[in-house]
Amino acid sequence: MSACVAAREGQAPAKPAWRAVWSLGLGVFGLITAEFLPARPADTPWPRA
């Protein structure tokens, strides 16, 4: 067994990066929202007739 493998066995398991997962999820949600709910021009009456 190499020294690198032996050193790795003694370390605690890595913590999951939930902040990164949350950020990616919000980013995907924003992109999907921008695709299917486009912004309307400011001079367009609402609701459209």
C-alpha positions as CSV (number, residue, x, y, z in Angstrom):
1,M,0.0,0.0,0.0
2,S,1.4,3.4,-0.9
3,A,1.8,6.3,1.6
4,C,-0.9,8.3,-0.3
5,V,-3.5,5.6,0.1
6,A,-2.6,5.0,3.8
7,A,-2.9,8.8,4.5
8,R,-6.2,9.0,2.7
9,E,-7.7,6.2,4.9
10,G,-7.0,8.1,8.0
11,Q,-8.9,11.2,6.9
12,A,-12.6,11.9,7.6
13,P,-14.9,11.6,4.6
14,A,-15.5,14.8,2.7
15,K,-18.6,16.9,3.5
16,P,-21.1,17.3,0.7
17,A,-21.1,20.8,-0.8
18,W,-24.8,21.5,-0.4
19,R,-24.3,25.2,-0.9
20,A,-23.0,24.5,-4.4
21,V,-26.0,22.1,-5.1
22,W,-28.4,24.8,-3.9
23,S,-26.7,27.4,-6.1
24,L,-26.8,25.2,-9.2
25,G,-30.5,24.4,-8.6
26,L,-31.4,28.1,-8.3
27,G,-29.4,28.8,-11.5
28,V,-31.2,26.2,-13.4
29,F,-34.6,27.4,-12.1
30,G,-33.7,30.9,-13.2
31,L,-32.8,29.8,-16.7
32,I,-35.9,27.8,-17.1
33,T,-38.0,30.7,-15.8
34,A,-36.3,33.1,-18.2
35,E,-37.0,30.7,-21.1
36,F,-40.7,30.1,-20.5
37,L,-41.8,33.3,-18.8
38,P,-40.1,36.0,-20.9
39,A,-40.3,39.6,-19.7
40,R,-42.8,41.8,-21.4
41,P,-42.0,45.3,-22.8
42,A,-42.7,48.1,-20.4
43,D,-45.2,49.8,-22.9
44,T,-47.4,46.6,-23.3
45,P,-50.7,46.8,-21.5
46,W,-51.4,43.9,-19.1
47,P,-53.3,41.7,-19.5
48,R,-53.1,41.4,-23.2
49,A,-56.4,41.8,-25.0
